[in-house]
Amino acid sequence: MDWRVLITTFGVIFLAEMGDKTQLAAMTMAAQTKKPVAVFIGAALALVCVSAIGVVVGGLLSEYVPLIWIKRVSAVAFIVIGVLILMDKF
């Protein structure tokens, strides 16, 4: 186990998810349903599934596409999404 990678990944994902729409949705659902344990389990499973997809796709892409191109495409995608959000299209 590479503890440095594990701790770095945890820190990055933890900070990225803090206060985002996923956390706000989970807080709202827990407040509405009054079933925080069920909401926690559902949210945790969803995050595990989404993370698994990201890890698998990232692992496969890295076999065929140079890292610099993965970063460039990701950067362009974030910019496009940001512009679409600013234009109220997303």
mmCIF file as gemmi writes it, N, C-alpha and C atoms, coordinates in Angstrom:
data_model
loop_
_atom_site.group_PDB
_atom_site.id
_atom_site.type_symbol
_atom_site.label_atom_id
_atom_site.label_alt_id
_atom_site.label_comp_id
_atom_site.label_asym_id
_atom_site.label_entity_id
_atom_site.label_seq_id
_atom_site.pdbx_PDB_ins_code
_atom_site.Cartn_x
_atom_site.Cartn_y
_atom_site.Cartn_z
_atom_site.occupancy
_atom_site.B_iso_or_equiv
_atom_site.pdbx_formal_charge
_atom_site.auth_seq_id
_atom_site.auth_asym_id
_atom_site.pdbx_PDB_model_num
ATOM 1 N N . MET Axp A 1 ? 0.85 -1.186 0 1 0 ? 1 A 1
ATOM 2 C CA . MET Axp A 1 ? 0 0 0 1 0 ? 1 A 1
ATOM 3 C C . MET Axp A 1 ? 0.888 1.24 0 1 0 ? 1 A 1
ATOM 4 N N . ASP Axp A 2 ? 0.609 2.149 -0.911 1 0 ? 2 A 1
ATOM 5 C CA . ASP Axp A 2 ? 1.339 3.409 -0.966 1 0 ? 2 A 1
ATOM 6 C C . ASP Axp A 2 ? 0.555 4.438 -0.143 1 0 ? 2 A 1
ATOM 7 N N . TRP Axp A 3 ? 0.978 4.62 1.105 1 0 ? 3 A 1
ATOM 8 C CA . TRP Axp A 3 ? 0.256 5.486 2.045 1 0 ? 3 A 1
ATOM 9 C C . TRP Axp A 3 ? 0.256 6.939 1.597 1 0 ? 3 A 1
ATOM 10 N N . ARG Axp A 4 ? 1.319 7.359 0.95 1 0 ? 4 A 1
ATOM 11 C CA . ARG Axp A 4 ? 1.392 8.748 0.485 1 0 ? 4 A 1
ATOM 12 C C . ARG Axp A 4 ? 0.305 9.011 -0.561 1 0 ? 4 A 1
ATOM 13 N N . VAL Axp A 5 ? 0.146 8.103 -1.505 1 0 ? 5 A 1
ATOM 14 C CA . VAL Axp A 5 ? -0.892 8.244 -2.529 1 0 ? 5 A 1
ATOM 15 C C . VAL Axp A 5 ? -2.274 8.187 -1.881 1 0 ? 5 A 1
ATOM 16 N N . LEU Axp A 6 ? -2.465 7.271 -0.945 1 0 ? 6 A 1
ATOM 17 C CA . LEU Axp A 6 ? -3.753 7.134 -0.269 1 0 ? 6 A 1
ATOM 18 C C . LEU Axp A 6 ? -4.12 8.416 0.47 1 0 ? 6 A 1
ATOM 19 N N . ILE Axp A 7 ? -3.198 8.957 1.248 1 0 ? 7 A 1
ATOM 20 C CA . ILE Axp A 7 ? -3.474 10.157 2.037 1 0 ? 7 A 1
ATOM 21 C C . ILE Axp A 7 ? -3.679 11.365 1.127 1 0 ? 7 A 1
ATOM 22 N N . THR Axp A 8 ? -2.88 11.481 0.071 1 0 ? 8 A 1
ATOM 23 C CA . THR Axp A 8 ? -3.04 12.582 -0.875 1 0 ? 8 A 1
ATOM 24 C C . THR Axp A 8 ? -4.393 12.505 -1.566 1 0 ? 8 A 1
ATOM 25 N N . THR Axp A 9 ? -4.769 11.324 -2.014 1 0 ? 9 A 1
ATOM 26 C CA . THR Axp A 9 ? -6.063 11.134 -2.667 1 0 ? 9 A 1
ATOM 27 C C . THR Axp A 9 ? -7.197 11.482 -1.718 1 0 ? 9 A 1
ATOM 28 N N . PHE Axp A 10 ? -7.122 10.991 -0.495 1 0 ? 10 A 1
ATOM 29 C CA . PHE Axp A 10 ? -8.154 11.31 0.497 1 0 ? 10 A 1
ATOM 30 C C . PHE Axp A 10 ? -8.265 12.819 0.685 1 0 ? 10 A 1
ATOM 31 N N . GLY Axp A 11 ? -7.147 13.481 0.869 1 0 ? 11 A 1
ATOM 32 C CA . GLY Axp A 11 ? -7.162 14.922 1.108 1 0 ? 11 A 1
ATOM 33 C C . GLY Axp A 11 ? -7.741 15.704 -0.057 1 0 ? 11 A 1
ATOM 34 N N . VAL Axp A 12 ? -7.335 15.361 -1.262 1 0 ? 12 A 1
ATOM 35 C CA . VAL Axp A 12 ? -7.817 16.07 -2.446 1 0 ? 12 A 1
ATOM 36 C C . VAL Axp A 12 ? -9.323 15.86 -2.624 1 0 ? 12 A 1
ATOM 37 N N . ILE Axp A 13 ? -9.771 14.613 -2.539 1 0 ? 13 A 1
ATOM 38 C CA . ILE Axp A 13 ? -11.193 14.318 -2.722 1 0 ? 13 A 1
ATOM 39 C C . ILE Axp A 13 ? -12.015 14.926 -1.585 1 0 ? 13 A 1
ATOM 40 N N . PHE Axp A 14 ? -11.526 14.832 -0.36 1 0 ? 14 A 1
ATOM 41 C CA . PHE Axp A 14 ? -12.241 15.389 0.797 1 0 ? 14 A 1
ATOM 42 C C . PHE Axp A 14 ? -12.443 16.892 0.621 1 0 ? 14 A 1
ATOM 43 N N . LEU Axp A 15 ? -11.387 17.6 0.257 1 0 ? 15 A 1
ATOM 44 C CA . LEU Axp A 15 ? -11.494 19.051 0.086 1 0 ? 15 A 1
ATOM 45 C C . LEU Axp A 15 ? -12.362 19.409 -1.121 1 0 ? 15 A 1
ATOM 46 N N . ALA Axp A 16 ? -12.266 18.637 -2.188 1 0 ? 16 A 1
ATOM 47 C CA . ALA Axp A 16 ? -13.062 18.921 -3.388 1 0 ? 16 A 1
ATOM 48 C C . ALA Axp A 16 ? -14.552 18.712 -3.135 1 0 ? 16 A 1
ATOM 49 N N . GLU Axp A 17 ? -14.892 17.739 -2.324 1 0 ? 17 A 1
ATOM 50 C CA . GLU Axp A 17 ? -16.293 17.422 -2.061 1 0 ? 17 A 1
ATOM 51 C C . GLU Axp A 17 ? -16.906 18.28 -0.957 1 0 ? 17 A 1
ATOM 52 N N . MET Axp A 18 ? -16.074 18.914 -0.148 1 0 ? 18 A 1
ATOM 53 C CA . MET Axp A 18 ? -16.571 19.702 0.973 1 0 ? 18 A 1
ATOM 54 C C . MET Axp A 18 ? -17.354 20.912 0.461 1 0 ? 18 A 1
ATOM 55 N N . GLY Axp A 19 ? -18.626 20.973 0.838 1 0 ? 19 A 1
ATOM 56 C CA . GLY Axp A 19 ? -19.454 22.117 0.477 1 0 ? 19 A 1
ATOM 57 C C . GLY Axp A 19 ? -19.954 22.127 -0.954 1 0 ? 19 A 1
ATOM 58 N N . ASP Axp A 20 ? -19.793 21.038 -1.68 1 0 ? 20 A 1
ATOM 59 C CA . ASP Axp A 20 ? -20.28 21.033 -3.065 1 0 ? 20 A 1
ATOM 60 C C . ASP Axp A 20 ? -21.747 20.609 -3.106 1 0 ? 20 A 1
ATOM 61 N N . LYS Axp A 21 ? -22.293 20.545 -4.307 1 0 ? 21 A 1
ATOM 62 C CA . LYS Axp A 21 ? -23.717 20.247 -4.427 1 0 ? 21 A 1
ATOM 63 C C . LYS Axp A 21 ? -24.074 18.849 -3.932 1 0 ? 21 A 1
ATOM 64 N N . THR Axp A 22 ? -23.141 17.919 -3.99 1 0 ? 22 A 1
ATOM 65 C CA . THR Axp A 22 ? -23.41 16.578 -3.484 1 0 ? 22 A 1
ATOM 66 C C . THR Axp A 22 ? -23.624 16.606 -1.977 1 0 ? 22 A 1
ATOM 67 N N . GLN Axp A 23 ? -22.769 17.335 -1.273 1 0 ? 23 A 1
ATOM 68 C CA . GLN Axp A 23 ? -22.912 17.436 0.177 1 0 ? 23 A 1
ATOM 69 C C . GLN Axp A 23 ? -24.209 18.165 0.538 1 0 ? 23 A 1
ATOM 70 N N . LEU Axp A 24 ? -24.517 19.219 -0.187 1 0 ? 24 A 1
ATOM 71 C CA . LEU Axp A 24 ? -25.756 19.947 0.075 1 0 ? 24 A 1
ATOM 72 C C . LEU Axp A 24 ? -26.98 19.074 -0.199 1 0 ? 24 A 1
ATOM 73 N N . ALA Axp A 25 ? -26.927 18.264 -1.247 1 0 ? 25 A 1
ATOM 74 C CA . ALA Axp A 25 ? -28.03 17.35 -1.547 1 0 ? 25 A 1
ATOM 75 C C . ALA Axp A 25 ? -28.194 16.318 -0.434 1 0 ? 25 A 1
ATOM 76 N N . ALA Axp A 26 ? -27.091 15.787 0.059 1 0 ? 26 A 1
ATOM 77 C CA . ALA Axp A 26 ? -27.156 14.799 1.143 1 0 ? 26 A 1
ATOM 78 C C . ALA Axp A 26 ? -27.72 15.438 2.416 1 0 ? 26 A 1
ATOM 79 N N . MET Axp A 27 ? -27.3 16.659 2.722 1 0 ? 27 A 1
ATOM 80 C CA . MET Axp A 27 ? -27.823 17.341 3.906 1 0 ? 27 A 1
ATOM 81 C C . MET Axp A 27 ? -29.325 17.575 3.767 1 0 ? 27 A 1
ATOM 82 N N . THR Axp A 28 ? -29.748 18.004 2.585 1 0 ? 28 A 1
ATOM 83 C CA . THR Axp A 28 ? -31.171 18.251 2.348 1 0 ? 28 A 1
ATOM 84 C C . THR Axp A 28 ? -31.978 16.969 2.466 1 0 ? 28 A 1
ATOM 85 N N . MET Axp A 29 ? -31.472 15.895 1.858 1 0 ? 29 A 1
ATOM 86 C CA . MET Axp A 29 ? -32.194 14.617 1.907 1 0 ? 29 A 1
ATOM 87 C C . MET Axp A 29 ? -32.282 14.084 3.325 1 0 ? 29 A 1
ATOM 88 N N . ALA Axp A 30 ? -31.2 14.217 4.077 1 0 ? 30 A 1
ATOM 89 C CA . ALA Axp A 30 ? -31.219 13.76 5.468 1 0 ? 30 A 1
ATOM 90 C C . ALA Axp A 30 ? -32.218 14.564 6.29 1 0 ? 30 A 1
ATOM 91 N N . ALA Axp A 31 ? -32.285 15.864 6.046 1 0 ? 31 A 1
ATOM 92 C CA . ALA Axp A 31 ? -33.23 16.712 6.78 1 0 ? 31 A 1
ATOM 93 C C . ALA Axp A 31 ? -34.675 16.4 6.387 1 0 ? 31 A 1
ATOM 94 N N . GLN Axp A 32 ? -34.918 16.183 5.102 1 0 ? 32 A 1
ATOM 95 C CA . GLN Axp A 32 ? -36.278 15.919 4.626 1 0 ? 32 A 1
ATOM 96 C C . GLN Axp A 32 ? -36.796 14.559 5.06 1 0 ? 32 A 1
ATOM 97 N N . THR Axp A 33 ? -35.952 13.539 4.953 1 0 ? 33 A 1
ATOM 98 C CA . THR Axp A 33 ? -36.407 12.174 5.22 1 0 ? 33 A 1
ATOM 99 C C . THR Axp A 33 ? -36.328 11.793 6.684 1 0 ? 33 A 1
ATOM 100 N N . LYS Axp A 34 ? -35.509 12.516 7.43 1 0 ? 34 A 1
ATOM 101 C CA . LYS Axp A 34 ? -35.266 12.181 8.845 1 0 ? 34 A 1
ATOM 102 C C . LYS Axp A 34 ? -34.677 10.766 8.985 1 0 ? 34 A 1
ATOM 103 N N . LYS Axp A 35 ? -33.971 10.334 7.945 1 0 ? 35 A 1
ATOM 104 C CA . LYS Axp A 35 ? -33.324 9.012 7.946 1 0 ? 35 A 1
ATOM 105 C C . LYS Axp A 35 ? -31.858 9.197 7.537 1 0 ? 35 A 1
ATOM 106 N N . PRO Axp A 36 ? -31.056 9.803 8.438 1 0 ? 36 A 1
ATOM 107 C CA . PRO Axp A 36 ? -29.668 10.121 8.073 1 0 ? 36 A 1
ATOM 108 C C . PRO Axp A 36 ? -28.806 8.898 7.777 1 0 ? 36 A 1
ATOM 109 N N . VAL Axp A 37 ? -29.066 7.786 8.429 1 0 ? 37 A 1
ATOM 110 C CA . VAL Axp A 37 ? -28.243 6.59 8.188 1 0 ? 37 A 1
ATOM 111 C C . VAL Axp A 37 ? -28.469 6.082 6.762 1 0 ? 37 A 1
ATOM 112 N N . ALA Axp A 38 ? -29.733 6.04 6.334 1 0 ? 38 A 1
ATOM 113 C CA . ALA Axp A 38 ? -30.041 5.587 4.972 1 0 ? 38 A 1
ATOM 114 C C . ALA Axp A 38 ? -29.44 6.541 3.941 1 0 ? 38 A 1
ATOM 115 N N . VAL Axp A 39 ? -29.526 7.838 4.204 1 0 ? 39 A 1
ATOM 116 C CA . VAL Axp A 39 ? -28.949 8.824 3.292 1 0 ? 39 A 1
ATOM 117 C C . VAL Axp A 39 ? -27.434 8.673 3.257 1 0 ? 39 A 1
ATOM 118 N N . PHE Axp A 40 ? -26.819 8.471 4.413 1 0 ? 40 A 1
ATOM 119 C CA . PHE Axp A 40 ? -25.366 8.282 4.46 1 0 ? 40 A 1
ATOM 120 C C . PHE Axp A 40 ? -24.941 7.068 3.653 1 0 ? 40 A 1
ATOM 121 N N . ILE Axp A 41 ? -25.621 5.956 3.84 1 0 ? 41 A 1
ATOM 122 C CA . ILE Axp A 41 ? -25.267 4.728 3.122 1 0 ? 41 A 1
ATOM 123 C C . ILE Axp A 41 ? -25.452 4.918 1.613 1 0 ? 41 A 1
ATOM 124 N N . GLY Axp A 42 ? -26.572 5.531 1.208 1 0 ? 42 A 1
ATOM 125 C CA . GLY Axp A 42 ? -26.807 5.782 -0.208 1 0 ? 42 A 1
ATOM 126 C C . GLY Axp A 42 ? -25.761 6.71 -0.806 1 0 ? 42 A 1
ATOM 127 N N . ALA Axp A 43 ? -25.44 7.78 -0.092 1 0 ? 43 A 1
ATOM 128 C CA . ALA Axp A 43 ? -24.448 8.736 -0.578 1 0 ? 43 A 1
ATOM 129 C C . ALA Axp A 43 ? -23.056 8.095 -0.65 1 0 ? 43 A 1
ATOM 130 N N . ALA Axp A 44 ? -22.71 7.322 0.362 1 0 ? 44 A 1
ATOM 131 C CA . ALA Axp A 44 ? -21.401 6.665 0.388 1 0 ? 44 A 1
ATOM 132 C C . ALA Axp A 44 ? -21.273 5.664 -0.76 1 0 ? 44 A 1
ATOM 133 N N . LEU Axp A 45 ? -22.319 4.881 -0.99 1 0 ? 45 A 1
ATOM 134 C CA . LEU Axp A 45 ? -22.294 3.92 -2.098 1 0 ? 45 A 1
ATOM 135 C C . LEU Axp A 45 ? -22.184 4.633 -3.443 1 0 ? 45 A 1
ATOM 136 N N . ALA Axp A 46 ? -22.913 5.745 -3.588 1 0 ? 46 A 1
ATOM 137 C CA . ALA Axp A 46 ? -22.845 6.501 -4.839 1 0 ? 46 A 1
ATOM 138 C C . ALA Axp A 46 ? -21.437 7.038 -5.067 1 0 ? 46 A 1
ATOM 139 N N . LEU Axp A 47 ? -20.817 7.594 -4.019 1 0 ? 47 A 1
ATOM 140 C CA . LEU Axp A 47 ? -19.468 8.131 -4.169 1 0 ? 47 A 1
ATOM 141 C C . LEU Axp A 47 ? -18.464 7.024 -4.484 1 0 ? 47 A 1
ATOM 142 N N . VAL Axp A 48 ? -18.643 5.862 -3.871 1 0 ? 48 A 1
ATOM 143 C CA . VAL Axp A 48 ? -17.762 4.729 -4.171 1 0 ? 48 A 1
ATOM 144 C C . VAL Axp A 48 ? -17.904 4.32 -5.638 1 0 ? 48 A 1
ATOM 145 N N . CYS Axp A 49 ? -19.134 4.235 -6.125 1 0 ? 49 A 1
ATOM 146 C CA . CYS Axp A 49 ? -19.366 3.833 -7.519 1 0 ? 49 A 1
ATOM 147 C C . CYS Axp A 49 ? -18.779 4.853 -8.5 1 0 ? 49 A 1
ATOM 148 N N . VAL Axp A 50 ? -19.027 6.143 -8.25 1 0 ? 50 A 1
ATOM 149 C CA . VAL Axp A 50 ? -18.511 7.185 -9.134 1 0 ? 50 A 1
ATOM 150 C C . VAL Axp A 50 ? -16.984 7.193 -9.103 1 0 ? 50 A 1
ATOM 151 N N . SER Axp A 51 ? -16.406 7.021 -7.926 1 0 ? 51 A 1
ATOM 152 C CA . SER Axp A 51 ? -14.949 6.978 -7.813 1 0 ? 51 A 1
ATOM 153 C C . SER Axp A 51 ? -14.379 5.765 -8.534 1 0 ? 51 A 1
ATOM 154 N N . ALA Axp A 52 ? -15.06 4.631 -8.418 1 0 ? 52 A 1
ATOM 155 C CA . ALA Axp A 52 ? -14.6 3.417 -9.101 1 0 ? 52 A 1
ATOM 156 C C . ALA Axp A 52 ? -14.587 3.63 -10.611 1 0 ? 52 A 1
ATOM 157 N N . ILE Axp A 53 ? -15.633 4.259 -11.135 1 0 ? 53 A 1
ATOM 158 C CA . ILE Axp A 53 ? -15.675 4.543 -12.57 1 0 ? 53 A 1
ATOM 159 C C . ILE Axp A 53 ? -14.503 5.444 -12.957 1 0 ? 53 A 1
ATOM 160 N N . GLY Axp A 54 ? -14.265 6.478 -12.163 1 0 ? 54 A 1
ATOM 161 C CA . GLY Axp A 54 ? -13.156 7.385 -12.441 1 0 ? 54 A 1
ATOM 162 C C . GLY Axp A 54 ? -11.806 6.696 -12.422 1 0 ? 54 A 1
ATOM 163 N N . VAL Axp A 55 ? -11.6 5.826 -11.448 1 0 ? 55 A 1
ATOM 164 C CA . VAL Axp A 55 ? -10.324 5.109 -11.339 1 0 ? 55 A 1
ATOM 165 C C . VAL Axp A 55 ? -10.139 4.145 -12.508 1 0 ? 55 A 1
ATOM 166 N N . VAL Axp A 56 ? -11.181 3.422 -12.854 1 0 ? 56 A 1
ATOM 167 C CA . VAL Axp A 56 ? -11.084 2.456 -13.96 1 0 ? 56 A 1
ATOM 168 C C . VAL Axp A 56 ? -10.831 3.185 -15.282 1 0 ? 56 A 1
ATOM 169 N N . VAL Axp A 57 ? -11.624 4.228 -15.55 1 0 ? 57 A 1
ATOM 170 C CA . VAL Axp A 57 ? -11.45 4.974 -16.799 1 0 ? 57 A 1
ATOM 171 C C . VAL Axp A 57 ? -10.076 5.638 -16.832 1 0 ? 57 A 1
ATOM 172 N N . GLY Axp A 58 ? -9.67 6.245 -15.712 1 0 ? 58 A 1
ATOM 173 C CA . GLY Axp A 58 ? -8.345 6.871 -15.656 1 0 ? 58 A 1
ATOM 174 C C . GLY Axp A 58 ? -7.226 5.863 -15.874 1 0 ? 58 A 1
ATOM 175 N N . GLY Axp A 59 ? -7.367 4.692 -15.271 1 0 ? 59 A 1
ATOM 176 C CA . GLY Axp A 59 ? -6.36 3.648 -15.448 1 0 ? 59 A 1
ATOM 177 C C . GLY Axp A 59 ? -6.275 3.168 -16.886 1 0 ? 59 A 1
ATOM 178 N N . LEU Axp A 60 ? -7.429 2.992 -17.522 1 0 ? 60 A 1
ATOM 179 C CA . LEU Axp A 60 ? -7.451 2.546 -18.922 1 0 ? 60 A 1
ATOM 180 C C . LEU Axp A 60 ? -6.922 3.638 -19.853 1 0 ? 60 A 1
ATOM 181 N N . LEU Axp A 61 ? -7.364 4.872 -19.625 1 0 ? 61 A 1
ATOM 182 C CA . LEU Axp A 61 ? -6.893 5.971 -20.477 1 0 ? 61 A 1
ATOM 183 C C . LEU Axp A 61 ? -5.378 6.128 -20.406 1 0 ? 61 A 1
ATOM 184 N N . SER Axp A 62 ? -4.837 5.983 -19.206 1 0 ? 62 A 1
ATOM 185 C CA . SER Axp A 62 ? -3.394 6.184 -19.044 1 0 ? 62 A 1
ATOM 186 C C . SER Axp A 62 ? -2.57 5.137 -19.79 1 0 ? 62 A 1
ATOM 187 N N . GLU Axp A 63 ? -3.19 4.031 -20.139 1 0 ? 63 A 1
ATOM 188 C CA . GLU Axp A 63 ? -2.506 2.999 -20.918 1 0 ? 63 A 1
ATOM 189 C C . GLU Axp A 63 ? -2.356 3.399 -22.384 1 0 ? 63 A 1
ATOM 190 N N . TYR Axp A 64 ? -3.272 4.254 -22.874 1 0 ? 64 A 1
ATOM 191 C CA . TYR Axp A 64 ? -3.321 4.557 -24.302 1 0 ? 64 A 1
ATOM 192 C C . TYR Axp A 64 ? -3.079 6.029 -24.651 1 0 ? 64 A 1
ATOM 193 N N . VAL Axp A 65 ? -3.313 6.908 -23.682 1 0 ? 65 A 1
ATOM 194 C CA . VAL Axp A 65 ? -3.22 8.347 -23.937 1 0 ? 65 A 1
ATOM 195 C C . VAL Axp A 65 ? -2.184 8.943 -22.994 1 0 ? 65 A 1
ATOM 196 N N . PRO Axp A 66 ? -1.266 9.765 -23.512 1 0 ? 66 A 1
ATOM 197 C CA . PRO Axp A 66 ? -0.281 10.393 -22.634 1 0 ? 66 A 1
ATOM 198 C C . PRO Axp A 66 ? -0.961 11.298 -21.592 1 0 ? 66 A 1
ATOM 199 N N . LEU Axp A 67 ? -0.382 11.348 -20.407 1 0 ? 67 A 1
ATOM 200 C CA . LEU Axp A 67 ? -0.952 12.106 -19.296 1 0 ? 67 A 1
ATOM 201 C C . LEU Axp A 67 ? -1.182 13.574 -19.651 1 0 ? 67 A 1
ATOM 202 N N . ILE Axp A 68 ? -0.28 14.159 -20.416 1 0 ? 68 A 1
ATOM 203 C CA . ILE Axp A 68 ? -0.424 15.583 -20.773 1 0 ? 68 A 1
ATOM 204 C C . ILE Axp A 68 ? -1.715 15.815 -21.539 1 0 ? 68 A 1
ATOM 205 N N . TRP Axp A 69 ? -2.114 14.874 -22.394 1 0 ? 69 A 1
ATOM 206 C CA . TRP Axp A 69 ? -3.353 15.034 -23.156 1 0 ? 69 A 1
ATOM 207 C C . TRP Axp A 69 ? -4.581 14.82 -22.284 1 0 ? 69 A 1
ATOM 208 N N . ILE Axp A 70 ? -4.481 13.931 -21.336 1 0 ? 70 A 1
ATOM 209 C CA . ILE Axp A 70 ? -5.585 13.742 -20.387 1 0 ? 70 A 1
ATOM 210 C C . ILE Axp A 70 ? -5.797 15.029 -19.601 1 0 ? 70 A 1
ATOM 211 N N . LYS Axp A 71 ? -4.709 15.654 -19.156 1 0 ? 71 A 1
ATOM 212 C CA . LYS Axp A 71 ? -4.804 16.919 -18.421 1 0 ? 71 A 1
ATOM 213 C C . LYS Axp A 71 ? -5.38 18.018 -19.3 1 0 ? 71 A 1
ATOM 214 N N . ARG Axp A 72 ? -4.944 18.095 -20.545 1 0 ? 72 A 1
ATOM 215 C CA . ARG Axp A 72 ? -5.426 19.142 -21.449 1 0 ? 72 A 1
ATOM 216 C C . ARG Axp A 72 ? -6.92 18.993 -21.726 1 0 ? 72 A 1
ATOM 217 N N . VAL Axp A 73 ? -7.348 17.78 -22.017 1 0 ? 73 A 1
ATOM 218 C CA . VAL Axp A 73 ? -8.774 17.541 -22.29 1 0 ? 73 A 1
ATOM 219 C C . VAL Axp A 73 ? -9.598 17.845 -21.035 1 0 ? 73 A 1
ATOM 220 N N . SER Axp A 74 ? -9.101 17.446 -19.876 1 0 ? 74 A 1
ATOM 221 C CA . SER Axp A 74 ? -9.809 17.738 -18.623 1 0 ? 74 A 1
ATOM 222 C C . SER Axp A 74 ? -9.922 19.235 -18.393 1 0 ? 74 A 1
ATOM 223 N N . ALA Axp A 75 ? -8.847 19.965 -18.644 1 0 ? 75 A 1
ATOM 224 C CA . ALA Axp A 75 ? -8.855 21.419 -18.466 1 0 ? 75 A 1
ATOM 225 C C . ALA Axp A 75 ? -9.864 22.072 -19.402 1 0 ? 75 A 1
ATOM 226 N N . VAL Axp A 76 ? -9.874 21.658 -20.661 1 0 ? 76 A 1
ATOM 227 C CA . VAL Axp A 76 ? -10.83 22.22 -21.618 1 0 ? 76 A 1
ATOM 228 C C . VAL Axp A 76 ? -12.26 21.889 -21.192 1 0 ? 76 A 1
ATOM 229 N N . ALA Axp A 77 ? -12.487 20.658 -20.738 1 0 ? 77 A 1
ATOM 230 C CA . ALA Axp A 77 ? -13.833 20.27 -20.292 1 0 ? 77 A 1
ATOM 231 C C . ALA Axp A 77 ? -14.287 21.132 -19.118 1 0 ? 77 A 1
ATOM 232 N N . PHE Axp A 78 ? -13.409 21.379 -18.143 1 0 ? 78 A 1
ATOM 233 C CA . PHE Axp A 78 ? -13.761 22.228 -17.003 1 0 ? 78 A 1
ATOM 234 C C . PHE Axp A 78 ? -14.072 23.648 -17.469 1 0 ? 78 A 1
ATOM 235 N N . ILE Axp A 79 ? -13.287 24.166 -18.394 1 0 ? 79 A 1
ATOM 236 C CA . ILE Axp A 79 ? -13.528 25.522 -18.9 1 0 ? 79 A 1
ATOM 237 C C . ILE Axp A 79 ? -14.874 25.586 -19.618 1 0 ? 79 A 1
ATOM 238 N N . VAL Axp A 80 ? -15.147 24.614 -20.474 1 0 ? 80 A 1
ATOM 239 C CA . VAL Axp A 80 ? -16.418 24.595 -21.205 1 0 ? 80 A 1
ATOM 240 C C . VAL Axp A 80 ? -17.59 24.51 -20.231 1 0 ? 80 A 1
ATOM 241 N N . ILE Axp A 81 ? -17.499 23.638 -19.25 1 0 ? 81 A 1
ATOM 242 C CA . ILE Axp A 81 ? -18.576 23.514 -18.265 1 0 ? 81 A 1
ATOM 243 C C . ILE Axp A 81 ? -18.745 24.827 -17.495 1 0 ? 81 A 1
ATOM 244 N N . GLY Axp A 82 ? -17.63 25.453 -17.113 1 0 ? 82 A 1
ATOM 245 C CA . GLY Axp A 82 ? -17.691 26.733 -16.416 1 0 ? 82 A 1
ATOM 246 C C . GLY Axp A 82 ? -18.377 27.803 -17.244 1 0 ? 82 A 1
ATOM 247 N N . VAL Axp A 83 ? -18.03 27.885 -18.518 1 0 ? 83 A 1
ATOM 248 C CA . VAL Axp A 83 ? -18.655 28.876 -19.407 1 0 ? 83 A 1
ATOM 249 C C . VAL Axp A 83 ? -20.147 28.576 -19.559 1 0 ? 83 A 1
ATOM 250 N N . LEU Axp A 84 ? -20.503 27.301 -19.738 1 0 ? 84 A 1
ATOM 251 C CA . LEU Axp A 84 ? -21.908 26.936 -19.855 1 0 ? 84 A 1
ATOM 252 C C . LEU Axp A 84 ? -22.686 27.275 -18.585 1 0 ? 84 A 1
ATOM 253 N N . ILE Axp A 85 ? -22.073 27.077 -17.435 1 0 ? 85 A 1
ATOM 254 C CA . ILE Axp A 85 ? -22.739 27.44 -16.175 1 0 ? 85 A 1
ATOM 255 C C . ILE Axp A 85 ? -22.931 28.952 -16.106 1 0 ? 85 A 1
ATOM 256 N N . LEU Axp A 86 ? -21.913 29.72 -16.478 1 0 ? 86 A 1
ATOM 257 C CA . LEU Axp A 86 ? -22.027 31.179 -16.467 1 0 ? 86 A 1
ATOM 258 C C . LEU Axp A 86 ? -23.116 31.669 -17.42 1 0 ? 86 A 1
ATOM 259 N N . MET Axp A 87 ? -23.304 30.947 -18.53 1 0 ? 87 A 1
ATOM 260 C CA . MET Axp A 87 ? -24.322 31.329 -19.514 1 0 ? 87 A 1
ATOM 261 C C . MET Axp A 87 ? -25.696 30.741 -19.181 1 0 ? 87 A 1
ATOM 262 N N . ASP Axp A 88 ? -25.799 30.054 -18.05 1 0 ? 88 A 1
ATOM 263 C CA . ASP Axp A 88 ? -27.047 29.413 -17.618 1 0 ? 88 A 1
ATOM 264 C C . ASP Axp A 88 ? -27.535 28.342 -18.602 1 0 ? 88 A 1
ATOM 265 N N . LYS Axp A 89 ? -26.593 27.663 -19.23 1 0 ? 89 A 1
ATOM 266 C CA . LYS Axp A 89 ? -26.927 26.6 -20.187 1 0 ? 89 A 1
ATOM 267 C C . LYS Axp A 89 ? -26.697 25.208 -19.597 1 0 ? 89 A 1
ATOM 268 N N . PHE Axp A 90 ? -26.123 25.141 -18.414 1 0 ? 90 A 1
ATOM 269 C CA . PHE Axp A 90 ? -25.779 23.836 -17.83 1 0 ? 90 A 1
ATOM 270 C C . PHE Axp A 90 ? -26.476 23.677 -16.522 1 0 ? 90 A 1
